[in-house]
Amino acid sequence: MTAIITAVAVVAVLLVLVVLLLLSRYRVPGAEEAFIVTGTGKGHQGKVYRGTGTFVLPVVQRATRVQLSSIKADLDTSTPANDGIELKVRGVAVVKVGDTPESILKAGPRFGDDLNRVKLLVTEQLSGELRSIVGTMTAKSILVDRQQLVDQVAQSIKEILGNQGLLLDSFSINDVQDSDGQYFSDLAAKERSDQAAIASQSRAEAHRVAEQSRIANEQAIIEQQRELDIQREAARQATDRAAAEADAVRPLVEAERRRIQVEKDNEVAEQNARLRDTQLDSEVRRPAEADLYAAQQRAEARKAEITAEAEAQAESIRIKGEAEADA
């Protein structure tokens, strides 16, 4: 019984040891780092772990920590420009290991988690590129357009750093001076003088343009006034012609008006005559005709009456004569 208990205890201890060993080999990268695990089962270049952990087997596998945080590299170099002027250039660059697995696999074997090596490399390569590009530009062009120098250096160094798994976050040039400070001072004075001359010319040109504009405006006003006077004269002449035409036509209009009035008066007179004739016809002629007709009728009646009486007397005489003859 004791032997069984002893065996179980030994097995339990062994299991605990195995678990502790496995836990000790579990690697979890921090927020600004990654692990490259190489060895058995991880391929030729290894496998990148970022944001997730993994077991690293002892002896057959190895984990390399890679820092992903940004670092600042200061540049302070002296180099001649294309026109032979010795320039002192100070700048600053911010770089980091790229976030992609490809960039991490490139940077990991070179730098690991040693950011000083990254800073040293970036400083050397940036200084070399800066000197190379400054040598292609004149001191005046650098002074006038410093951003051109920044863009050229950044564009040139990005590919170089990318081949080593590094990413250029930003690059700026803080100061550019000539070695004795006299050239830029003279250049700045000349530039100010040129700008003053340009400003003076601009003011003179602006004055000339303003004067031309004023003259043009006055000429336009004069032209407009002349056009207005022409229009007023044309309107006056048109008014006079209209008045003259009205004066010439007025007698004709008056004669026509009188003719029309006479015609109207004649029409009224004719209407009055027709009215009087109608009244005469109704008040005099027709009653007279009626009276004449009545008299004629009475005369005809009297004539018929006298004829009848004469015929009656004649008949009476005839009968009487016949009677006397018969007697």
Secondary structure, 3 states (H helix, E strand, C coil): CHHHHHHHHHHHHHHHHHHHHHHHCEECCCCCEEEEEEECCCCCCCEEECCCCEECCCCCEEEEEEECCCEEEEEEEEEECCCCCEEEEEEEEEEEECCCHHHHHHHHHHHCCCHHHHHHHHHHHHHHHHHHHHCCCCHHHHHHCHHHHHHHHHHHHHHHHHCCCEEEEEEEEEEEEECCCHHHHHHHHHHHHHHHHHHHHHHHHHHHHHHHHHHHHHHHHHHHHHHHHHHHHHHHHHHHHHHHHHHHHHHHHHHHHHHHHHHHHHHHHHHHHHHHHHHHHHHHHHHHHHHHHHHHHHHHHHHHHHHHHHHHHHHHHHHHHHHHHHC
